Amino acid sequence: AAGAACDFIEVFAGNGGLTMAMKVEGWQTAQPIDVKYDAYGTSWNLKEAEDQARFRWMLRRVFKPKAMHVALPCSAWGTLKAGVEPTEADWRLALFAIELLEWQAGRGALASFEGPKNHALRRAAEWISRFGSIQKPQPPWLYTELDGCMVGAESPCGEATQKAYVLMSNFSLLGMHGLHCR
């Protein structure tokens, strides 16, 4: 990741908690990117091709981060949507997330992805052909399972969530594997 202009960027950041934590640890962070708020003077609806192109340019030409975390919105892929097929826009967003992860890893930088344990995208051929599965990861990718409360995940009401999460990364998160709420 030579020539990095920042250490870390969080994509689909939600409340940006991981960005804040990385900043506290002394990492030089980019502004978190999410559809819910502006960053760098503009909004980011990464379902839209134009926003994807702007973000891709900024990521590759300006930021060149040493580490990137992607937390694709699970609304289209989680258990609440069981039996409902993801829309074309959902797939566009998922394929963009996959592209980001592959680009980051392809240049020797750190990449990670998070989602609920029951995540339909991880069962899709488009995912498995690139990253493998929880049971059989595709190197260099590794999977880690833990409960959301262990990483500060909260429900929309602000309560700690016990929902099972899966992290995928091209670096070891083994120290987090199997952490469960009491």
N, C-alpha and C positions, 0 to 999 in steps of 0.2 A: 504494500500500500504506500509506496514511495510517492512523495508529492502531495500527501493529504493536506487539505486546507482545514479540516476539522477532524476531531477524533471520533465523533459519534453523531448519528442522526437516527431519529425514531420516526417511522412512517406508519400512518394510521394510529396516531399516538393517544387517542382518547384524551385523558386529562394531562398527559405528558409526564407522568410520574417517573418513568424510567429516565427520561431526559434530566429531570431535577436530581435524581439520585446520582447519575453520572457526573453532573456538574458539581455536586457536593464532594464527589471523589476526586475532583480536580481535572476531569476530562474537559476538553474544549468541545462544546456541543453546538450543533446547528439548532435553529428553532425547530421544535417538533412540528410535524406536518399532519394535519387532520382536516376533514371537510367542515368541522364544527367551528373553526376559527381561522383567521388570516395569519399568514407567516410571510415575511419578506414583502409586505405591502400588497399581498394578493390572496385570494381564496384558492383552495386546492380541492377541486372535485376530481379525484383521480379516476373516476369512471369515464371521464371525458377525454377523448384523444388529444385535444389541444392542451389540457392541463398535464396529461402524461408526458407529452413532448416537452413542455416547459420544465417540468420536474426532472425529466431524464437529462436535459441539457444542463440544468443547474447542478444536479448530482455529479455528473461525469466531468463537467468543465470547471466547476467552481469548488464544490465541497470535497469530492474524492475522499469520502470518509474512511477511516481505519476500521470502523465498526458500524453496522447498521442493524436495527431491529425492526421487523415488520410484524404488525399485529392486525392482519386483515380483518375487517368487521365480520363477526361471525353470524350476523343476522340472516344471511342467505345460506349459511352452511351448517348451522347448529341444529340442535334437537327440536327447537320450536318450529323449524321449517321442514321437519320430517315429512316426506311424501310430496313436497313441493319442489319442483325443479328450479334451480337457479336461473335467473333471467340472463339475457345476452349481456346486459350491463354488469351483472354479478360476475360472469365469466371474464369479461374484459378486465375487470378489477383484479380477479384472481390471477389471470395470466400476466398482468403487469407485476403483481407481487412476486410471482415465480421468476419473471425476467430480472427483477431487482436482486433477488437472492442469488441467481446464477451469475449475474454480472459481478456482484460483490465478491463471491467466492472465486470466480474466474480470474480475478486480478490479485488473488492472494490476501484479500482482506476478510475480516470477520463478518459473518452474517448469521442472524437468528430470526426465527419465526415463532409466534405463539398463537395458540388457539385452544378452545375447549377440547377435552379428550374425544368427545363425540363430534367430529368435524368432517362433514361429507367431502370436502375438497381433498383430504388426505386419502380418501378411498378412490379418487378419480385417477384414471390412467395417466392423465396429464401430470399429475403429482408423482405418482408411484414411479413412472419411467425416469424421473429426474432425481427424486429424493428417497426412493424406496418407501418402506412402511415402518411403523414402530417396531414390528417384529424382525424386519430385515432391512435395515437402513442401507442406502446406496452411498458408499464412501465419496466424499469426506463427511457426509452428513450423519449426525447422531441425534437420537431422540431421548428426551428426559421427561418423566411423568412426575407431577406433584400437584398438591392442592393449591388453589388460588390464594387462600389466606396466607400462605407462606411467602408470597411475593407482594403482599399488600393489595391484592385484588378486592374490589368492593362491589356490592350490588348497587343498582341505581339509587337505593335508599341510603347508601353510605355504610352498610353493614359488611363485615368481612364475609367473603364468599368461600364456601367449602367446595365449590365446583372443581372437578378434576381438570387440570390443564396439561397440555403437552407442549414442550419447547423443542424446536429442532434447530440445530446449529452446526456449523462447520468447525466447532471447537468444543472441548469437553465442558459439560455442565454436570458432570457426574456427582459432584458434591451436593447438588440439589435434588438428585433423583430419589424419589420415594418419600419426600417430605409431606406429611399429612397433618391436617388440623386435628386438634384434640376433641 
